[in-house]
Amino acid sequence: MQIERVDPVAAADEASLVLREAWPPPALHYTADYLRWQFGFPGPAPQAVLAREGGEPAGFIGVSPRRFRFRGVTSEGYVLSFVSVRPKFQGQGLASRLYTELLAGLRATGLPIVVFVEARSAPAQRVLFKAVAAVDLELKQLTACQNHGFVPRASAAPPRATAAPARAVEDALAVMAACGDERVLWSAPDAAQLEHGLRDPRPRRLLLVEEAGQAVGAAAAFLSELATARGIDRVTTVDALFLPEPTADRLAAVLRAASEAFAAEATTPMVSAPNLAIVPQDQLRPAGVRATAAIFDAFVVHPKGGPWLDAEATNLEVV
């Protein structure tokens, strides 16, 4: 088995093959175009590791650049995802080798990393913990991200807040800059990252929330493609949520606007919201959302004494 550090954009076709075989339906539709977009975000160079057996791709892992803000300090970093091993190569400890090789290279950058791992996958979490310890990094667990579903109801009273596509990325940036909860590791994209986000090969919108004529929130929403036994389902999904002062009305406005943005293309009326960790629990039901079974544990990984030791939650999109 050969373990090689690769350019993730150049390796997107091989990575797509690995990911589509590794995750049986229903699962995200990992096209090569989607992966090239993910690894194309402006910022630090994306990194990836590809395993091959006799020239055949066997496993893959990668990180994509992001910007974060914690307690007023903005820093570059990464989101780690796409950990995958094709079925016929599983059971050989390959995921552990991929993690260790990638994290060893990232350690030299000194940049922090956010990782999402399925909460009910104890083996996957053990692999992450072992690799972090092996390369002498530090790991901090954040609030878990439980997926929630929202179905718009015609009889529901309209929220006091409203949401609509942002006229310019600068409007959303102003709201994002106002997000100041010191417990939260905030996603902090700049204009270049927001503009790249809108080049998602899937339909995507940047939403601005207004109340009493004032901008009070922002969110990214997109039409997720899920590979199922029947084919491709398209599900409206709220990506990253920015609410400096979250309320049930403001959350409901985001979800309703997201459902309307893709109503003609979605194969289900339900809106999926994978990360509502910044919204107080007592606001979720009044907003009309219901928890689903999907839960991801969120972690930050960084050099010892890193900058995010006191973070409790993140609003970063689950990747």
Residue pairs with C-beta under 8 A, 6 or more apart in sequence:
1 51
1 52
1 53
1 58
1 89
1 92
1 94
1 97
2 51
2 52
2 53
3 49
3 50
3 51
3 97
3 98
3 101
4 49
4 50
4 51
4 52
5 47
5 48
5 49
5 101
5 105
6 48
6 49
6 50
7 48
8 15
8 35
8 39
8 46
8 47
8 48
8 62
8 64
9 36
9 39
9 40
9 46
11 48
11 50
11 60
12 32
12 33
12 35
12 36
12 39
13 32
14 50
14 57
14 60
15 30
15 32
15 35
15 48
15 50
15 57
15 60
15 62
15 82
16 30
16 31
16 32
16 34
16 35
17 57
17 86
18 50
18 57
18 58
18 59
18 60
18 84
18 85
18 86
19 30
19 35
19 60
19 82
19 84
20 29
20 30
20 227
21 86
21 87
22 59
22 84
22 85
22 86
22 87
23 30
23 84
25 226
25 227
25 228
25 229
26 226
26 227
26 228
26 229
26 233
27 226
27 227
28 224
28 225
28 226
28 227
29 225
29 226
29 227
29 232
30 82
31 201
31 225
33 201
34 200
34 201
34 202
34 225
35 82
37 196
37 199
37 200
37 201
38 64
38 81
38 82
38 319
39 46
39 48
39 62
39 64
40 46
40 196
41 64
41 65
41 66
41 193
41 196
41 197
42 65
42 190
42 192
42 193
42 196
43 65
43 66
43 67
43 76
43 193
44 65
44 76
44 77
44 78
44 109
44 111
45 65
46 62
46 63
46 64
46 65
46 78
47 62
47 63
47 78
47 102
47 105
47 106
48 60
48 61
48 62
48 63
48 82
48 102
49 60
49 61
49 62
49 98
49 101
49 102
49 105
50 57
50 59
50 60
51 57
51 58
51 59
51 60
51 85
51 89
51 94
51 97
51 98
52 58
53 89
57 86
58 85
58 86
58 89
58 94
59 84
59 85
59 86
59 89
59 94
59 95
59 98
60 82
60 83
60 84
60 98
61 80
61 82
61 83
61 84
61 95
61 98
61 99
61 102
62 80
62 81
62 82
62 102
63 78
63 79
63 80
63 81
63 102
63 106
63 113
64 78
64 79
64 81
64 319
65 76
65 77
65 78
66 76
66 77
66 78
66 79
66 114
66 187
66 189
66 193
66 316
67 74
67 75
67 76
67 77
67 187
67 188
67 189
67 190
67 193
68 74
68 75
68 76
68 77
68 112
68 114
68 185
68 186
68 187
68 188
68 308
68 316
69 75
69 179
69 185
69 186
69 188
70 184
70 185
70 186
70 307
70 308
70 311
71 182
71 310
72 180
73 307
74 188
75 111
75 112
75 307
76 111
77 111
77 112
77 113
77 114
78 106
78 111
78 112
78 113
78 114
79 113
79 114
79 115
79 116
79 316
79 319
80 102
80 113
80 114
80 115
80 301
81 115
81 116
81 319
83 95
83 98
83 99
83 124
85 94
85 95
85 98
95 124
95 127
96 127
96 130
96 131
99 127
99 128
99 130
99 131
100 131
100 134
100 135
103 113
103 131
103 132
103 134
103 135
103 137
103 301
104 135
106 113
107 135
107 136
107 137
107 303
110 303
111 302
112 300
112 301
112 302
112 306
112 307
112 308
113 300
113 301
113 302
114 185
114 298
114 299
114 300
114 301
114 314
114 316
115 128
115 298
115 299
115 300
115 301
116 145
116 296
116 297
116 298
116 299
116 318
116 319
117 124
117 125
117 128
117 296
117 297
117 299
118 124
118 295
118 296
118 297
119 144
119 295
119 296
119 297
120 295
125 297
128 139
128 299
129 139
132 138
132 139
132 301
136 304
137 301
137 302
137 303
137 304
138 301
138 302
138 303
138 304
138 305
138 306
138 309
139 299
139 300
139 301
140 299
140 300
140 302
140 308
140 309
140 311
141 297
141 298
141 299
142 185
142 277
142 298
142 299
142 300
142 311
142 312
142 313
142 314
143 277
143 298
143 312
143 313
143 314
144 277
144 295
144 296
144 297
144 298
145 274
145 275
145 276
145 277
145 295
145 296
145 297
145 298
145 318
146 276
146 291
146 292
146 294
146 295
147 272
147 273
147 274
147 291
147 292
147 293
147 294
147 295
147 296
148 272
148 273
148 276
148 284
148 289
148 290
148 291
148 292
149 270
149 271
149 272
149 273
149 289
149 290
149 292
150 252
150 255
150 259
150 270
150 271
150 273
150 287
150 288
150 289
150 290
151 269
151 270
151 271
151 288
152 255
152 256
152 259
152 260
152 269
152 271
152 288
153 288
156 252
156 288
159 248
159 249
159 250
159 252
159 253
159 256
160 211
160 212
160 249
161 209
161 210
161 211
161 216
161 217
161 247
161 249
161 250
161 252
161 253
162 209
162 210
162 211
162 253
162 257
163 207
163 208
163 209
163 210
163 217
163 219
163 253
163 254
163 256
163 257
163 258
164 207
164 208
164 210
164 257
165 205
165 206
165 207
165 208
165 261
166 172
166 206
166 207
166 208
166 218
167 208
169 191
169 194
169 195
169 198
169 206
170 191
171 208
171 215
171 218
172 194
172 206
172 208
172 218
172 242
173 190
173 191
173 194
174 215
175 208
175 209
175 215
175 216
175 217
175 218
175 242
175 244
176 186
176 187
176 188
176 189
176 218
176 242
178 244
179 186
179 242
179 243
179 244
179 315
180 244
181 244
181 278
183 311
183 312
183 313
184 278
184 311
184 312
184 313
184 314
184 315
185 300
185 308
185 311
185 313
185 314
185 315
185 316
186 242
186 314
186 315
187 240
187 242
187 314
187 315
187 316
187 317
189 197
194 206
197 204
197 206
197 220
198 204
198 206
200 222
202 222
202 223
202 224
202 225
203 222
203 223
203 261
203 262
203 265
204 220
204 221
204 222
204 223
204 239
205 220
205 221
205 222
205 258
205 261
206 218
206 219
206 220
207 218
207 219
207 220
207 221
207 254
207 257
207 258
207 261
208 215
208 217
208 218
209 215
209 216
209 217
209 218
209 219
209 243
209 250
209 253
209 254
210 216
211 249
211 250
216 243
216 244
216 245
216 250
217 241
217 242
217 243
217 244
217 246
217 250
217 253
217 254
218 242
219 238
219 239
219 240
219 241
219 242
219 254
219 258
220 238
220 239
220 240
220 317
221 236
221 237
221 238
221 239
221 254
221 257
221 258
221 261
221 262
221 271
222 236
222 237
222 239
223 234
223 235
223 236
223 237
223 262
223 265
223 266
224 234
224 235
224 236
224 237
224 272
225 232
225 233
225 234
226 232
226 233
226 234
226 235
233 267
233 268
234 262
234 265
234 266
234 267
235 266
235 267
235 268
235 270
235 271
235 272
236 258
236 259
236 261
236 262
236 266
236 270
236 271
236 272
237 258
237 271
237 272
237 273
237 274
238 254
238 255
238 258
238 271
238 272
238 273
238 274
239 317
240 275
240 315
240 316
240 317
241 251
241 254
241 273
241 275
241 276
241 278
241 279
241 315
242 315
243 250
243 251
243 278
243 279
246 278
246 279
246 280
246 283
247 283
248 283
248 284
248 286
248 287
249 287
251 276
251 279
251 283
251 284
251 287
251 289
252 286
252 287
252 288
255 271
255 273
255 287
255 288
255 289
258 271
259 266
259 269
259 271
263 269
272 292
273 289
274 294
274 296
274 317
274 318
275 296
275 314
275 315
275 316
275 317
275 318
276 284
276 289
277 298
277 313
277 314
277 315
278 313
278 315
279 287
284 291
296 318
298 313
298 314
298 316
298 318
300 306
300 308
300 311
300 314
302 308
